[in-house]
């Protein structure tokens, strides 16, 4: 953007989404204003109760939850609980000022926007911020979205970042030079790897910021190779990686020093990003437009041909056309999709089976992340209480992993739904042609925008503190002896049935949700084809009955062909 706009916070404890939007003065949002959408009271309370639960504190109701947050002391907080502690203390600090604004939509200046975005005692109450700001990107209609990370604070809002991953035209993942990937980073990259092949275009860009810290080109190359290796481990092949220094790039832009900007590496990223967003994405739209223009030109050509045919031949064709049209419209009234529904249900069941399998394969990795000596060293509580907390952490991680797997699977299911709809459309069009209207062509297929179902299922496992405590006599016995290994073995066996139940529940949910969307999409497309068919037949009848202005048709046909000529010359 070339300007300092977004505030920087060292403690990203909020789940607020920040958007930079093109100004809309006609709607009351001129340059420099911001729309701050506050959380609802219910949403904030859910967040507070969740964070308390992570700290091992059960609270019901607003009053009890706030009292519990108020009573928290730093000494009783384990290492993994610190972000939750910071969030709860921010809520306590900002409650008197911000709670009356819950559920509201505020209009603030760009100066005030910074406080809502970065001051924790305010930002923890915020759901979403839209900053209306003029810059070279927003002037082109681009909307920039800064989503919350997949850290422990935001883990329960799994669908938020996913919807942006699914619908964004481009995804920028920013990491820091010599910064090790955190568990949250790795989970997010894993999700990008899961969904990458479901997109028509590779829309991911990976930025290694603060590249100026490299002492030599060789050191920088080593860091980039390390990032590339990490991405490959998470299923991201052939990534586009850009080492750059945003700090010095901004300094150079503000000073008008083009040479300094070039040295930061940002221009390579900007050039390729612009080529992708305004080149590759535009080309897709142009190709679709060309196909529509060509189809229209072919139709007009056929109309002109029929309009000049022998009168008796035209009369016979018109009668046959009316009969064929009546039959085709009847068949499109209630399209049958029984075979497609069966195929979809089978695919969903198969995909969800592999979801459970992949999470099962990850169990060892997640177990070791949740239960390791560092967890016990960083916590002052009784070791058996720590073990209970570690188990809860593991259960949350497994649930998160399963949910992320299911969300990624919804993209594949969505692609399947659209493939089935496309096949159905082509079959209907072919049936129309076989039925006597051989000049009819369906318009270019446009993928249906499918709704992602809200995933609320939890991993239901009944495990008591007493049972867990039986594996722990002391740290030496647990970590160096058989305690930890035995716990892992028995937990893995215990989780088979709950994970199977989770997968089966999600299978039924997804089968029902996507079957309904398939049927809805088929009904909409059948109705659209009925209308297109009536328009096509109406135009053809006018041509056959000599009711058309033939010179006007020829002129339109010529103009359509001229529209295609620039594209031919480019090719």
N, C-alpha and C positions, 0 to 999 in steps of 0.2 A: 504493500500500500504506500510505502514511502513516507509514512508519518508514524508518530507515536500515538496510538489510539487506545490499545487495550492495556489495562493495568496488569501488573505482574504480582502474583502472590506466592510466597514460598510454601504456603500450606494449602494445597488443593483439597480442602475437605468438603467442598460443596458439590452438589450434583446439578447445579444450574447449567443450562445450555445458553451460550452466548452466540447471537447471530449479528452479522453486519449486513445491513440491508440497503438497497437503493432508497434514497429519500422519497417520501410520498407526501409532498406538501398539500396536495388536494385533499388528502385524507387526514390532514392535521399532524403529519409527521415530517417536518422539514429537517434539513441537514443539522446534525448535532443533537437531535432529540432521541430519547430512548424510551421504549415501552418495557416496563418491568412487570412481569406476571408473577405474583406471589403464590406460594404454595397454599393449598387449601388447609384448613385446620386439621382435617382428617389425615391428609398426606404427611404433614409435619409430625403429627403424633405417631403415625406408623413408623416414620424414620427414627424418632426418638426411642420408641419401644424396641425397634430392631437393634439399634446401637447398644441399648442397655442389655439386651439379650446376648449380644456378642461378648459383653463384659460379665456375663453370668448373672445378671440381675433381672428378675421377673417383675414387671409392673403392669397394672391394668388401670386404664383411665388417665385423663390428662393430669389431674392433681398428683396422683401417685407417681407418675412418670417424671414430672417436673421436680418433685421432692427427691426422688431417687437420684436424678441428675445433679441436683444441688448438693447432695451429700457425698458425692464422689471425691476421693482424695487421690492425688498422683501416686502415692506409694502403693495403692492397691491395684494399679493398672499394669497389666502385662505389656510387653513390647508391641505385640500385634494389636493391642487394644487402644494404642495412643491416638490414632486418627479418630476413633469413636469418642474417646474422652474429649479431644479437642472440639469435635462437633457438638457434643452435649454441653460443654462449657460455653460455647459460642451461643447456643440456644438460650442458656441461662442468662448470659450477659445481655443479649438483645431482646429478651422476651417483653419487657415492659414497653419498649419503644415500637417493636415490630409486630407483636401479636395482634394489635387492632387492625393491621393492614392485611392480615392473612385472607386469601381469597380474592384480593383486589387486583386491579390492573392500574399501575401508576405511570404517569408521564413525567419524566425527569430530564434534566439537561445532561450534556455529555460530561460535565464536571461531576454531577451527582452519580452518574452511571458508574464511575470508577469505584465509589464506595459500595454500591450494591453488588458489584462484580467481585471485589477483592477483600473487603472487610468482612471477616468471618462472622461477626455478630449480626451482620445484615445478610450476607450472601447465603447463609444456611437457611434463610426463610424464603429464598427465591427459587422459583421453578424455571423461569426462562427470561432472558433479556434480549430485546431486539434493538440494536443501535442503528439508527438511520444516518448514513454517512457517505458523503461524496468522495469517491476515489476512482482511479482508472478501471478497477474491476467492477464496482457496483454500477458505474456508468454504462457498462456493457450488460447489465442485468444479472451479474453474478451475485449470489448470496453466499457469504462465508459463514460457516458454522463451527464453533468450537465446542465439542462435546466433552462431557466428563469422562475421565479415565475409568478403567474397569477395576479400580481399587476396591478395598474392602468396604468403604463407605457407600459406593455406588453399585456394589455387586448385585443387590436385590432388584435394582431397576435394569434388569438385563435387556429389556426390549428397547430402551431409549436409544442407545448408541447403535443397536442393530438396525433400527428403522432408517437411521441416517446412512449407515453402511449400504443398506439395500437400495435406497433411493437416490443417493448422491451421484452426481455426474463424475466427481473425482474425489479421491480420498488421500489426504496428506498425513502421513505418520511421522511425527518429529521425535527424534531421540537426540541425546546430548553426547558430545564427543567424550570418549572414555567413560561413559556412564553405563554401568552394567544393567542389563535388562532385569527389571523387577519381576516378581511373580505376576503382578497385574499386567505388565507389558507383555510378558510371554503369553498370558491368557488371551490378550487382545490380538496378538500376532497369530496365535493359533486359530482364532476365529476368522481373521482375514484369510489365512491359508485354507480354511474350510470352505469359504464362499468364493474364493478367487475364480475358480473355473466355472461358476454359475453365471458369470457376467459375460455379455457379448464382447465387451472390450476390456482390456487390462486398464483399470482406472486408478491404480494405486501408485503413489509416489512416496519414497522414503527419504527423509531429510536427516542428515547427520549435522546438527548445529554446533557452533563454536569450533569449527574446523581450524580456526586460527591458533588454537592451542597446540597444534601439531608442531613438533620441533624440526621436522623434515618431511619432504614429500614421501619418503619411504615409510615413516611412522603413520602418516595419513592414509597411505595405501593399505597398511596393515589393519588400521581401524575399520576401513571400508570393507576389507575382506572378512573381518570378524563379524561385522553387521550382516554381510551377505550370507555367511555361514549360518548365523542364527536364523535368518529368514528362511533359508533352505530347510533347516531343521523343523520349521513350523509350516512347511508345505508351500512356501512362497518361492517359486522358481523364476529365474530371470528377472529379478526386481530392478526397478529404476531407482538408483541410489544417488543422492546429491549431497556431497560434503560442502558445507558453506558456513559463512559467518554472518548471521543476520544482524548482529550488533554493528559490525563495521560496514555492512551493506547499508544500513540505515544512516550511519554517520556520513558515509560517502554521498548518499542521495540528498541528505539535508544540506550538505556542503556544496552540492553540485559538482562533485569530483568523479567523473565518469571512469577514470582509470582506477581509482580506489575501489569503486563498485565492482568493476570487472574482476579485480584480484580476489574478491571475496567468494567467488564461485556462484553467486546468486543468479547471475544473468543466464547461465546455462539452464538452471532450473526454470527460470521465468520463460525462456524461449520455448522449452519443451512443454511446459505446462500450457502456455498459450496455444502452441501448435495442436496440442491434444484437445483442449476445450473449444477452441474456435476453428480447429481444422478437422480432426477426426470425427468429432461429434456432429459438426455441421455437415460433413460429407455424408454421414448416415442419413440425415434428414433430406439432403439433396437427392440422394439415390432413391429414397422412398418417393419424393416428389416427382422425379423423372419417370418412375414406374407408373405413377398415376397419370401423368401427362401422356405417356405413350399409350396407355390403355384408352384414354379419352380419344386420342387421335385415331386409334384402330376402330373404335366404335363409330366415330363420325365417318370414317372411310367406308365402313359397312353400310351405314345409313345412306350415304350418297350413291353407293352401288345399287342398293335396293330401290332407291327413288327413281332410278333411270331404267329399271327393268321393264319388261313387257307388262301391259295393264292387266291382262288376264292372269298372268303369273303372280303379279302383286296381289290381286284379289284372293287367289287361292292361298298364298302365303299368309295373308292377313287373317283368314278364317282359321288356318292351322295354328297361327300364333296365339289367337284368343283361347283356343282349346288347350294348348300346351301351357299357357300362362295360368289358366284356372287350376289345372292339375298340380303345377309346381307350387302355387301359393297354398294349396290345401296341404301338400306334404310338408311345407315349412311351418305350418301352424303349430305343430307340437312335435318337434324333432326328438327321435328316440336316441338315447345315449346309454343304453344298458351295457353294451360291450365296453364303452369308454369308462363307465363308472366302475365296472368290475376290474378293469386294468388299473385304474387309479387306486382303488382300495388295495390291490395286490402290491403295487409299488410302494404305497405308504407303509404297509406292514413290513415289507422287506427293508426299507430304509430305516425304520425304527428299530428293527432287530440289530442292524449294524451300529446304531447309536449306542445301544446297551453294550455291544461288544467292544467298541472303541473306548468307552469310559471304563470298562472292566480292565482293559489293557493299561490304562493310566493309573489304576488304583495304587500301585506301588509308589509311583512318583508323588501322588497326592498325599499318600500316607506318610512318606518321609518328610514332605514339606510341613505337614501338620504336627508330626510327632518326632522331634529330634532333640538332642541335648541342649541346643541354643534356646529352645522354647522354655526349658526348665531352668536354665541359668538366668534368663531375663525376668523370671516371675518369682516373687517372694512368698507366694502362697504355699499351702500344703501340697506336696507332689501329687497326691491323689486328686485334689481339686484341679490342679493344672492338667492332669490327664483327662479329666471330664471336659474341661474347656477345649483341649486339643482335639478330643473326639468331636465336639460340636463344630469346631473349625473344619475338621475333615468332612463331616456330614454336609456342611454348607458348601464346601468346595466341590464335592461330588454332585450335589444338586445343581450348583452353578454350571459345572461341566456338562451334565446331562441336558440342562436347559439350553446352553449355548449350542450343543450338538443338534438339539431339536430345532432351534431357530435357524441354524445353517441348513438343516434338512428342508425347512419350509421353502427355501429358494429353489431347491431341486424339485420339490413337489409343485411349486408354482410354475416352473419351466415345463413340467409334465402336463399340468392343466392346460397351459397355452399350446403345447404341442398337440394335445388331444383336440382342442378347439380349432386349431389350424387345420388338422386332418379332417375334422367334421365339416368345416367350411368348404374345403376343397372337394369333399365327397358330395356335398349338397350342390355345389356349382356344376360338378360333373354330371350329376343326376338331372339338373335343369337342362344341360346341353343335350344329354341323351334323350330327354323328353321332348325335344323339338326346337329348343331355343339355342341353337349351336353358336350364336354370336355373343352369348352372355359370358362375361368374365367377372369374377368377384374382385372387389377392390383389394389393394395390398393389405395383408393381415396385420392387425395392430394388437400387440400383446395386451391382455387384460391386466389392469392394475389390481393385484390380489391383496386382500387384507390379511395381515399376519395375526393369527389368533393370540389372545393373551394367555400366557402359560403360567398357571398358578399352582400346578401340581408340586408336591413336596415329597422328598424321599422319606417314607414312614418306616422308622426303625426303632424298635423298643430295646434300648440298652440302658442298664442301670449303672449308677456310680459304683455300687458294690461289685458288680460283675467286672467292670473295668479295673477297679482297685485290686482285684485278685491277681492281676498280672504284674503288679508293681510291689516289690518288697523294699527295694532301694535302687538308687540310680545305677550302681555297678551291675546288679543282677539284671536290671531292665535293659540297659543299653549294651553291656558286654556279655551278659548271659543270654538266657532263652526268652526273657520276658517280652521284649518288643517283637521278636520274630514270631512267638506264639500268638501274641495279640493280633498281629497282621494276618496270620493264617486263619484265625477264627473269625476275625472281622470280615475278611474277604468271603468266607463261606456264608456268614450271616447275611451279607448284603446281596447275595444272588437273588433271593425271592423278592425283596423290596425293589431292587432295580428292574426285575422282570415286571413287577406290578406297575412301576412307574412307566416303563416303556409301553405296556399294554394300555394304560390309561391315556397316554399321549397318542397312541395309535388310534384309539377310538375317537378322541377329540379331533385329530387332524383329518381322519377319514370323513367325519361328519361335516366339518367346516369346509373342506375343499370339495367334497361332493356337492354341497349346496352352491359353492361358488362356480363349479363347473356347470351345473344346471342353469344357474342364473346367467352365466356368460353365454351359454348355448342359446337360451331364450332371447337374449339381447341381440346376438349375432344373427339368429334366424329372422328376427323382426327387421333388422337392418338389411338383410339380404332380400326379404320380401319387398321392402321399399325400393331397393336398388333395382330389383327385377321389374317392378311395376313401372319405374321411371324408364328403364331400358326398353321394355316392351312398348310403353307409350310413345317414346321417340321413334321406335321402329315402325309402329303402326302409322304414325304421321308420315313417315317416309313412304311407306307402302301405299298410303291413300293420297299421296301427292299433296300433302298439306304443309310441306316444308318449303322454306326459301332456300333453294339449292345454291345460289350464289353466296348467300350468307353462310351456309354450311361450309362451302369451299374456303371462304375467307377465314373462318374459325379454324378449319383444319390446317391451313397454311400457317396461321399464327402458332398453333400448337407445335408444329414441326420446327418452326423457328426457335421456340423455347428449348428444344432438344439440341439444336445445332451447336451452341457453345460447349455443351458437355461432350459432344462427339469430337469437336476439335481438340478439347483437352485430352481426351483418350488417345 
